[in-house]
Structures are given as structure tokens and as C-alpha cells.
Amino acid sequence: MKPFVAVLAILALVFGLAFVFGSGGSNAHPTQAQMEADLVCTTCHEPLDESSSPLATQMKAYIRKFIAAGWSKDRIESYFVAELGPQVLAVPKSSGFDLFAWLLPFAAIVLGAAAVGIGARAWLSNRDDSGGADGTAESPPLPPALEQRVDQELARFDT
């Protein structure tokens, strides 16, 4: 069970570091590329850095203007959320229901893996206690009438 706990600890560390160090620029001085990756075009539902729709082109121009004016990442995102709604964000806010929606799939994967591991361990421990010297269980003898019928059915396939 200790290796399982170690794997969980490593996964938690990796995800924690990804959240902390995930962005390329800083909040105070965002880059054009960072902002284009963090925002989505609301007409084609693609990240701005992959979209060439008229709205995306206009949003990119606003981002250039806002960065030149010294706006922070939060202020730029807040502007676009106020104008276009929260669906403009590529990554939802990390609080409330949005955080729950991000963590739920990871929790389901971890719990599913734990359930499979516990089930496999229980199945293997039951299999080892099966009784015979070679690990096979002895089955109780069949009643004579049933054994005769099985022999007759098997004899049909021998011909």
C-alpha cells in the first residue's frame, strides 16, 4: 500500500507545481502569447492563438493595446469577462464550483484506481486461500445420476 501512497503524493506535487508555475508571464506584466492562450474566441470557441475569426483579431488588437498601456493579466481578463462573459476564459477561475469541476475528474481517476487495486488485492488473497496443495480447489463430487449424464453428453462429442 505504501507505493500507492507515494504515487499519490507525487501526483499531488506535480499538479500543485503545474498550477503554481504554469504561466509563462507574470500577472503584472503578461505577454501577448500568454493572453492569447488564456482567452477563447467566443464565436469559434478556439483559443485566440489558434483563431483567425474577426472577433479574435479584434481581441488580439485590444490585448496589444492593453499590454502597451501596462494592464495586468487580471485586469485584461476582467475586461473581456465583463464584455463577453466568463466563457471567454480558457481556464475557469480556481474557486467555487469551477475548482470542483476541475478536481472532480482527477479525484474520480484516483478513487477508481484505488478501488481497482483494493479489489485486485482482495481477489488475489481469496484465490490464494483456495485449499489445494497446488492452489486449486477441490470440487465436491457430483451425484451419480448427474455424473452419468455428464459422461453421456461428453461421449456425444467424442464421435
PyMOL commands that place a pseudoatom at each C-alpha (Angstrom):
pseudoatom trace, name=CA, resn=MET, resi=1, chain=A, elem=C, hetatm=0, pos=[0.000, 0.000, 0.000]
pseudoatom trace, name=CA, resn=LYS, resi=2, chain=A, elem=C, hetatm=0, pos=[2.989, 2.330, 0.547]
pseudoatom trace, name=CA, resn=PRO, resi=3, chain=A, elem=C, hetatm=0, pos=[3.880, 2.592, -3.176]
pseudoatom trace, name=CA, resn=PHE, resi=4, chain=A, elem=C, hetatm=0, pos=[0.281, 3.663, -3.874]
pseudoatom trace, name=CA, resn=VAL, resi=5, chain=A, elem=C, hetatm=0, pos=[0.562, 6.471, -1.298]
pseudoatom trace, name=CA, resn=ALA, resi=6, chain=A, elem=C, hetatm=0, pos=[3.892, 7.529, -2.784]
pseudoatom trace, name=CA, resn=VAL, resi=7, chain=A, elem=C, hetatm=0, pos=[2.382, 7.715, -6.278]
pseudoatom trace, name=CA, resn=LEU, resi=8, chain=A, elem=C, hetatm=0, pos=[-0.496, 9.828, -4.959]
pseudoatom trace, name=CA, resn=ALA, resi=9, chain=A, elem=C, hetatm=0, pos=[1.937, 12.185, -3.239]
pseudoatom trace, name=CA, resn=ILE, resi=10, chain=A, elem=C, hetatm=0, pos=[3.981, 12.584, -6.435]
pseudoatom trace, name=CA, resn=LEU, resi=11, chain=A, elem=C, hetatm=0, pos=[0.846, 13.290, -8.488]
pseudoatom trace, name=CA, resn=ALA, resi=12, chain=A, elem=C, hetatm=0, pos=[-0.318, 15.891, -5.972]
pseudoatom trace, name=CA, resn=LEU, resi=13, chain=A, elem=C, hetatm=0, pos=[3.099, 17.568, -6.103]
pseudoatom trace, name=CA, resn=VAL, resi=14, chain=A, elem=C, hetatm=0, pos=[3.156, 17.627, -9.920]
pseudoatom trace, name=CA, resn=PHE, resi=15, chain=A, elem=C, hetatm=0, pos=[-0.351, 19.117, -10.158]
pseudoatom trace, name=CA, resn=GLY, resi=16, chain=A, elem=C, hetatm=0, pos=[0.460, 21.655, -7.447]
pseudoatom trace, name=CA, resn=LEU, resi=17, chain=A, elem=C, hetatm=0, pos=[3.607, 22.786, -9.244]
pseudoatom trace, name=CA, resn=ALA, resi=18, chain=A, elem=C, hetatm=0, pos=[1.732, 22.968, -12.544]
pseudoatom trace, name=CA, resn=PHE, resi=19, chain=A, elem=C, hetatm=0, pos=[-0.801, 25.353, -11.003]
pseudoatom trace, name=CA, resn=VAL, resi=20, chain=A, elem=C, hetatm=0, pos=[1.902, 27.490, -9.385]
pseudoatom trace, name=CA, resn=PHE, resi=21, chain=A, elem=C, hetatm=0, pos=[4.366, 27.683, -12.276]
pseudoatom trace, name=CA, resn=GLY, resi=22, chain=A, elem=C, hetatm=0, pos=[2.026, 27.090, -15.214]
pseudoatom trace, name=CA, resn=SER, resi=23, chain=A, elem=C, hetatm=0, pos=[2.007, 30.544, -16.751]
pseudoatom trace, name=CA, resn=GLY, resi=24, chain=A, elem=C, hetatm=0, pos=[4.827, 31.990, -18.851]
pseudoatom trace, name=CA, resn=GLY, resi=25, chain=A, elem=C, hetatm=0, pos=[4.489, 35.659, -17.946]
pseudoatom trace, name=CA, resn=SER, resi=26, chain=A, elem=C, hetatm=0, pos=[3.696, 37.326, -14.681]
pseudoatom trace, name=CA, resn=ASN, resi=27, chain=A, elem=C, hetatm=0, pos=[0.356, 38.682, -13.595]
pseudoatom trace, name=CA, resn=ALA, resi=28, chain=A, elem=C, hetatm=0, pos=[1.683, 42.245, -13.567]
pseudoatom trace, name=CA, resn=HIS, resi=29, chain=A, elem=C, hetatm=0, pos=[3.389, 42.020, -16.993]
pseudoatom trace, name=CA, resn=PRO, resi=30, chain=A, elem=C, hetatm=0, pos=[1.608, 39.475, -19.193]
pseudoatom trace, name=CA, resn=THR, resi=31, chain=A, elem=C, hetatm=0, pos=[2.826, 38.582, -22.645]
pseudoatom trace, name=CA, resn=GLN, resi=32, chain=A, elem=C, hetatm=0, pos=[0.744, 38.655, -25.818]
pseudoatom trace, name=CA, resn=ALA, resi=33, chain=A, elem=C, hetatm=0, pos=[1.203, 34.894, -26.259]
pseudoatom trace, name=CA, resn=GLN, resi=34, chain=A, elem=C, hetatm=0, pos=[0.154, 34.197, -22.675]
pseudoatom trace, name=CA, resn=MET, resi=35, chain=A, elem=C, hetatm=0, pos=[-3.010, 36.252, -23.001]
pseudoatom trace, name=CA, resn=GLU, resi=36, chain=A, elem=C, hetatm=0, pos=[-3.890, 34.674, -26.356]
pseudoatom trace, name=CA, resn=ALA, resi=37, chain=A, elem=C, hetatm=0, pos=[-3.507, 31.195, -24.827]
pseudoatom trace, name=CA, resn=ASP, resi=38, chain=A, elem=C, hetatm=0, pos=[-5.605, 32.108, -21.772]
pseudoatom trace, name=CA, resn=LEU, resi=39, chain=A, elem=C, hetatm=0, pos=[-8.538, 33.592, -23.706]
pseudoatom trace, name=CA, resn=VAL, resi=40, chain=A, elem=C, hetatm=0, pos=[-11.004, 31.940, -26.084]
pseudoatom trace, name=CA, resn=CYS, resi=41, chain=A, elem=C, hetatm=0, pos=[-12.802, 33.400, -29.085]
pseudoatom trace, name=CA, resn=THR, resi=42, chain=A, elem=C, hetatm=0, pos=[-16.488, 33.245, -28.209]
pseudoatom trace, name=CA, resn=THR, resi=43, chain=A, elem=C, hetatm=0, pos=[-17.598, 32.865, -31.832]
pseudoatom trace, name=CA, resn=CYS, resi=44, chain=A, elem=C, hetatm=0, pos=[-15.483, 29.855, -32.845]
pseudoatom trace, name=CA, resn=HIS, resi=45, chain=A, elem=C, hetatm=0, pos=[-14.654, 28.541, -29.320]
pseudoatom trace, name=CA, resn=GLU, resi=46, chain=A, elem=C, hetatm=0, pos=[-10.934, 28.208, -30.066]
pseudoatom trace, name=CA, resn=PRO, resi=47, chain=A, elem=C, hetatm=0, pos=[-8.035, 29.762, -28.150]
pseudoatom trace, name=CA, resn=LEU, resi=48, chain=A, elem=C, hetatm=0, pos=[-7.123, 33.176, -29.532]
pseudoatom trace, name=CA, resn=ASP, resi=49, chain=A, elem=C, hetatm=0, pos=[-3.680, 31.962, -30.586]
pseudoatom trace, name=CA, resn=GLU, resi=50, chain=A, elem=C, hetatm=0, pos=[-5.368, 29.404, -32.896]
pseudoatom trace, name=CA, resn=SER, resi=51, chain=A, elem=C, hetatm=0, pos=[-8.288, 31.511, -34.121]
pseudoatom trace, name=CA, resn=SER, resi=52, chain=A, elem=C, hetatm=0, pos=[-8.398, 33.896, -37.060]
pseudoatom trace, name=CA, resn=SER, resi=53, chain=A, elem=C, hetatm=0, pos=[-12.035, 34.986, -36.789]
pseudoatom trace, name=CA, resn=PRO, resi=54, chain=A, elem=C, hetatm=0, pos=[-12.846, 38.704, -36.945]
pseudoatom trace, name=CA, resn=LEU, resi=55, chain=A, elem=C, hetatm=0, pos=[-13.639, 38.756, -33.201]
pseudoatom trace, name=CA, resn=ALA, resi=56, chain=A, elem=C, hetatm=0, pos=[-10.337, 37.033, -32.383]
pseudoatom trace, name=CA, resn=THR, resi=57, chain=A, elem=C, hetatm=0, pos=[-8.430, 39.543, -34.496]
pseudoatom trace, name=CA, resn=GLN, resi=58, chain=A, elem=C, hetatm=0, pos=[-10.160, 42.407, -32.696]
pseudoatom trace, name=CA, resn=MET, resi=59, chain=A, elem=C, hetatm=0, pos=[-9.477, 40.828, -29.286]
pseudoatom trace, name=CA, resn=LYS, resi=60, chain=A, elem=C, hetatm=0, pos=[-5.764, 40.441, -30.170]
pseudoatom trace, name=CA, resn=ALA, resi=61, chain=A, elem=C, hetatm=0, pos=[-5.592, 44.130, -31.072]
pseudoatom trace, name=CA, resn=TYR, resi=62, chain=A, elem=C, hetatm=0, pos=[-7.177, 45.075, -27.736]
pseudoatom trace, name=CA, resn=ILE, resi=63, chain=A, elem=C, hetatm=0, pos=[-4.714, 42.815, -25.893]
pseudoatom trace, name=CA, resn=ARG, resi=64, chain=A, elem=C, hetatm=0, pos=[-1.754, 44.522, -27.613]
pseudoatom trace, name=CA, resn=LYS, resi=65, chain=A, elem=C, hetatm=0, pos=[-3.173, 47.929, -26.655]
pseudoatom trace, name=CA, resn=PHE, resi=66, chain=A, elem=C, hetatm=0, pos=[-3.814, 46.866, -23.027]
pseudoatom trace, name=CA, resn=ILE, resi=67, chain=A, elem=C, hetatm=0, pos=[-0.324, 45.359, -22.606]
pseudoatom trace, name=CA, resn=ALA, resi=68, chain=A, elem=C, hetatm=0, pos=[1.245, 48.517, -24.033]
pseudoatom trace, name=CA, resn=ALA, resi=69, chain=A, elem=C, hetatm=0, pos=[-0.807, 50.539, -21.530]
pseudoatom trace, name=CA, resn=GLY, resi=70, chain=A, elem=C, hetatm=0, pos=[0.601, 48.392, -18.682]
pseudoatom trace, name=CA, resn=TRP, resi=71, chain=A, elem=C, hetatm=0, pos=[-2.557, 46.499, -17.741]
pseudoatom trace, name=CA, resn=SER, resi=72, chain=A, elem=C, hetatm=0, pos=[-2.170, 43.386, -15.600]
pseudoatom trace, name=CA, resn=LYS, resi=73, chain=A, elem=C, hetatm=0, pos=[-3.325, 39.946, -16.681]
pseudoatom trace, name=CA, resn=ASP, resi=74, chain=A, elem=C, hetatm=0, pos=[-6.215, 40.025, -14.197]
pseudoatom trace, name=CA, resn=ARG, resi=75, chain=A, elem=C, hetatm=0, pos=[-7.364, 43.416, -15.448]
pseudoatom trace, name=CA, resn=ILE, resi=76, chain=A, elem=C, hetatm=0, pos=[-7.302, 42.304, -19.100]
pseudoatom trace, name=CA, resn=GLU, resi=77, chain=A, elem=C, hetatm=0, pos=[-9.202, 39.106, -18.268]
pseudoatom trace, name=CA, resn=SER, resi=78, chain=A, elem=C, hetatm=0, pos=[-11.720, 41.069, -16.199]
pseudoatom trace, name=CA, resn=TYR, resi=79, chain=A, elem=C, hetatm=0, pos=[-12.307, 43.425, -19.131]
pseudoatom trace, name=CA, resn=PHE, resi=80, chain=A, elem=C, hetatm=0, pos=[-13.037, 40.570, -21.528]
pseudoatom trace, name=CA, resn=VAL, resi=81, chain=A, elem=C, hetatm=0, pos=[-15.207, 38.731, -18.980]
pseudoatom trace, name=CA, resn=ALA, resi=82, chain=A, elem=C, hetatm=0, pos=[-17.246, 41.912, -18.484]
pseudoatom trace, name=CA, resn=GLU, resi=83, chain=A, elem=C, hetatm=0, pos=[-17.624, 42.394, -22.241]
pseudoatom trace, name=CA, resn=LEU, resi=84, chain=A, elem=C, hetatm=0, pos=[-18.058, 38.784, -23.455]
pseudoatom trace, name=CA, resn=GLY, resi=85, chain=A, elem=C, hetatm=0, pos=[-18.898, 36.706, -20.384]
pseudoatom trace, name=CA, resn=PRO, resi=86, chain=A, elem=C, hetatm=0, pos=[-16.986, 34.032, -18.440]
pseudoatom trace, name=CA, resn=GLN, resi=87, chain=A, elem=C, hetatm=0, pos=[-16.874, 31.679, -21.440]
pseudoatom trace, name=CA, resn=VAL, resi=88, chain=A, elem=C, hetatm=0, pos=[-14.054, 33.855, -22.809]
pseudoatom trace, name=CA, resn=LEU, resi=89, chain=A, elem=C, hetatm=0, pos=[-11.656, 32.295, -20.269]
pseudoatom trace, name=CA, resn=ALA, resi=90, chain=A, elem=C, hetatm=0, pos=[-9.788, 29.192, -21.459]
pseudoatom trace, name=CA, resn=VAL, resi=91, chain=A, elem=C, hetatm=0, pos=[-9.285, 28.091, -17.858]
pseudoatom trace, name=CA, resn=PRO, resi=92, chain=A, elem=C, hetatm=0, pos=[-12.086, 28.696, -15.371]
pseudoatom trace, name=CA, resn=LYS, resi=93, chain=A, elem=C, hetatm=0, pos=[-11.462, 30.501, -12.097]
pseudoatom trace, name=CA, resn=SER, resi=94, chain=A, elem=C, hetatm=0, pos=[-9.881, 28.362, -9.386]
pseudoatom trace, name=CA, resn=SER, resi=95, chain=A, elem=C, hetatm=0, pos=[-12.580, 28.825, -6.791]
pseudoatom trace, name=CA, resn=GLY, resi=96, chain=A, elem=C, hetatm=0, pos=[-16.064, 27.575, -6.028]
pseudoatom trace, name=CA, resn=PHE, resi=97, chain=A, elem=C, hetatm=0, pos=[-17.786, 25.309, -8.498]
pseudoatom trace, name=CA, resn=ASP, resi=98, chain=A, elem=C, hetatm=0, pos=[-15.137, 25.859, -11.199]
pseudoatom trace, name=CA, resn=LEU, resi=99, chain=A, elem=C, hetatm=0, pos=[-12.448, 24.417, -8.919]
pseudoatom trace, name=CA, resn=PHE, resi=100, chain=A, elem=C, hetatm=0, pos=[-14.741, 21.483, -8.121]
pseudoatom trace, name=CA, resn=ALA, resi=101, chain=A, elem=C, hetatm=0, pos=[-15.315, 20.857, -11.836]
pseudoatom trace, name=CA, resn=TRP, resi=102, chain=A, elem=C, hetatm=0, pos=[-11.543, 20.729, -12.440]
pseudoatom trace, name=CA, resn=LEU, resi=103, chain=A, elem=C, hetatm=0, pos=[-10.732, 18.472, -9.487]
pseudoatom trace, name=CA, resn=LEU, resi=104, chain=A, elem=C, hetatm=0, pos=[-13.623, 16.006, -9.853]
pseudoatom trace, name=CA, resn=PRO, resi=105, chain=A, elem=C, hetatm=0, pos=[-12.183, 14.048, -12.822]
pseudoatom trace, name=CA, resn=PHE, resi=106, chain=A, elem=C, hetatm=0, pos=[-8.800, 13.697, -11.101]
pseudoatom trace, name=CA, resn=ALA, resi=107, chain=A, elem=C, hetatm=0, pos=[-10.465, 12.547, -7.889]
pseudoatom trace, name=CA, resn=ALA, resi=108, chain=A, elem=C, hetatm=0, pos=[-12.549, 10.020, -9.843]
pseudoatom trace, name=CA, resn=ILE, resi=109, chain=A, elem=C, hetatm=0, pos=[-9.428, 8.616, -11.513]
pseudoatom trace, name=CA, resn=VAL, resi=110, chain=A, elem=C, hetatm=0, pos=[-7.586, 8.306, -8.201]
pseudoatom trace, name=CA, resn=LEU, resi=111, chain=A, elem=C, hetatm=0, pos=[-10.567, 6.722, -6.435]
pseudoatom trace, name=CA, resn=GLY, resi=112, chain=A, elem=C, hetatm=0, pos=[-11.164, 4.353, -9.374]
pseudoatom trace, name=CA, resn=ALA, resi=113, chain=A, elem=C, hetatm=0, pos=[-7.520, 3.265, -9.364]
pseudoatom trace, name=CA, resn=ALA, resi=114, chain=A, elem=C, hetatm=0, pos=[-7.686, 2.717, -5.608]
pseudoatom trace, name=CA, resn=ALA, resi=115, chain=A, elem=C, hetatm=0, pos=[-10.878, 0.654, -5.957]
pseudoatom trace, name=CA, resn=VAL, resi=116, chain=A, elem=C, hetatm=0, pos=[-9.332, -1.495, -8.701]
pseudoatom trace, name=CA, resn=GLY, resi=117, chain=A, elem=C, hetatm=0, pos=[-6.197, -2.019, -6.598]
pseudoatom trace, name=CA, resn=ILE, resi=118, chain=A, elem=C, hetatm=0, pos=[-8.145, -2.944, -3.484]
pseudoatom trace, name=CA, resn=GLY, resi=119, chain=A, elem=C, hetatm=0, pos=[-10.415, -5.247, -5.486]
pseudoatom trace, name=CA, resn=ALA, resi=120, chain=A, elem=C, hetatm=0, pos=[-7.460, -6.960, -7.152]
pseudoatom trace, name=CA, resn=ARG, resi=121, chain=A, elem=C, hetatm=0, pos=[-5.738, -7.431, -3.818]
pseudoatom trace, name=CA, resn=ALA, resi=122, chain=A, elem=C, hetatm=0, pos=[-8.893, -8.937, -2.272]
pseudoatom trace, name=CA, resn=TRP, resi=123, chain=A, elem=C, hetatm=0, pos=[-9.422, -11.207, -5.285]
pseudoatom trace, name=CA, resn=LEU, resi=124, chain=A, elem=C, hetatm=0, pos=[-5.832, -12.445, -5.199]
pseudoatom trace, name=CA, resn=SER, resi=125, chain=A, elem=C, hetatm=0, pos=[-5.905, -13.069, -1.452]
pseudoatom trace, name=CA, resn=ASN, resi=126, chain=A, elem=C, hetatm=0, pos=[-9.127, -15.093, -1.815]
pseudoatom trace, name=CA, resn=ARG, resi=127, chain=A, elem=C, hetatm=0, pos=[-7.638, -17.049, -4.685]
pseudoatom trace, name=CA, resn=ASP, resi=128, chain=A, elem=C, hetatm=0, pos=[-4.559, -17.984, -2.643]
pseudoatom trace, name=CA, resn=ASP, resi=129, chain=A, elem=C, hetatm=0, pos=[-6.722, -19.428, 0.146]
pseudoatom trace, name=CA, resn=SER, resi=130, chain=A, elem=C, hetatm=0, pos=[-8.474, -21.846, -2.202]
pseudoatom trace, name=CA, resn=GLY, resi=131, chain=A, elem=C, hetatm=0, pos=[-7.396, -25.025, -0.407]
pseudoatom trace, name=CA, resn=GLY, resi=132, chain=A, elem=C, hetatm=0, pos=[-5.430, -27.451, -2.605]
pseudoatom trace, name=CA, resn=ALA, resi=133, chain=A, elem=C, hetatm=0, pos=[-1.676, -28.054, -2.362]
pseudoatom trace, name=CA, resn=ASP, resi=134, chain=A, elem=C, hetatm=0, pos=[-1.174, -26.737, -5.880]
pseudoatom trace, name=CA, resn=GLY, resi=135, chain=A, elem=C, hetatm=0, pos=[-3.522, -23.785, -5.337]
pseudoatom trace, name=CA, resn=THR, resi=136, chain=A, elem=C, hetatm=0, pos=[-6.546, -25.417, -6.982]
pseudoatom trace, name=CA, resn=ALA, resi=137, chain=A, elem=C, hetatm=0, pos=[-9.721, -26.005, -5.041]
pseudoatom trace, name=CA, resn=GLU, resi=138, chain=A, elem=C, hetatm=0, pos=[-11.218, -29.475, -4.753]
pseudoatom trace, name=CA, resn=SER, resi=139, chain=A, elem=C, hetatm=0, pos=[-14.778, -29.552, -6.042]
pseudoatom trace, name=CA, resn=PRO, resi=140, chain=A, elem=C, hetatm=0, pos=[-17.362, -31.677, -4.245]
pseudoatom trace, name=CA, resn=PRO, resi=141, chain=A, elem=C, hetatm=0, pos=[-18.231, -34.954, -6.015]
pseudoatom trace, name=CA, resn=LEU, resi=142, chain=A, elem=C, hetatm=0, pos=[-21.236, -34.973, -8.337]
pseudoatom trace, name=CA, resn=PRO, resi=143, chain=A, elem=C, hetatm=0, pos=[-24.230, -37.177, -7.606]
pseudoatom trace, name=CA, resn=PRO, resi=144, chain=A, elem=C, hetatm=0, pos=[-24.010, -40.439, -9.596]
pseudoatom trace, name=CA, resn=ALA, resi=145, chain=A, elem=C, hetatm=0, pos=[-27.011, -39.593, -11.826]
pseudoatom trace, name=CA, resn=LEU, resi=146, chain=A, elem=C, hetatm=0, pos=[-25.544, -36.226, -12.773]
pseudoatom trace, name=CA, resn=GLU, resi=147, chain=A, elem=C, hetatm=0, pos=[-22.097, -37.708, -13.372]
pseudoatom trace, name=CA, resn=GLN, resi=148, chain=A, elem=C, hetatm=0, pos=[-23.616, -40.336, -15.680]
pseudoatom trace, name=CA, resn=ARG, resi=149, chain=A, elem=C, hetatm=0, pos=[-25.418, -37.603, -17.644]
pseudoatom trace, name=CA, resn=VAL, resi=150, chain=A, elem=C, hetatm=0, pos=[-22.204, -35.561, -17.990]
pseudoatom trace, name=CA, resn=ASP, resi=151, chain=A, elem=C, hetatm=0, pos=[-20.401, -38.673, -19.280]
pseudoatom trace, name=CA, resn=GLN, resi=152, chain=A, elem=C, hetatm=0, pos=[-23.183, -39.269, -21.833]
pseudoatom trace, name=CA, resn=GLU, resi=153, chain=A, elem=C, hetatm=0, pos=[-23.036, -35.661, -23.053]
pseudoatom trace, name=CA, resn=LEU, resi=154, chain=A, elem=C, hetatm=0, pos=[-19.247, -35.776, -23.372]
pseudoatom trace, name=CA, resn=ALA, resi=155, chain=A, elem=C, hetatm=0, pos=[-19.467, -39.094, -25.230]
pseudoatom trace, name=CA, resn=ARG, resi=156, chain=A, elem=C, hetatm=0, pos=[-21.695, -37.420, -27.831]
pseudoatom trace, name=CA, resn=PHE, resi=157, chain=A, elem=C, hetatm=0, pos=[-18.846, -35.046, -28.681]
pseudoatom trace, name=CA, resn=ASP, resi=158, chain=A, elem=C, hetatm=0, pos=[-16.256, -37.820, -28.938]
pseudoatom trace, name=CA, resn=THR, resi=159, chain=A, elem=C, hetatm=0, pos=[-17.860, -39.327, -32.025]
for i in range(1, 159): cmd.bond("trace and resi %d" % i, "trace and resi %d" % (i + 1))
show_as sticks, trace
zoom trace
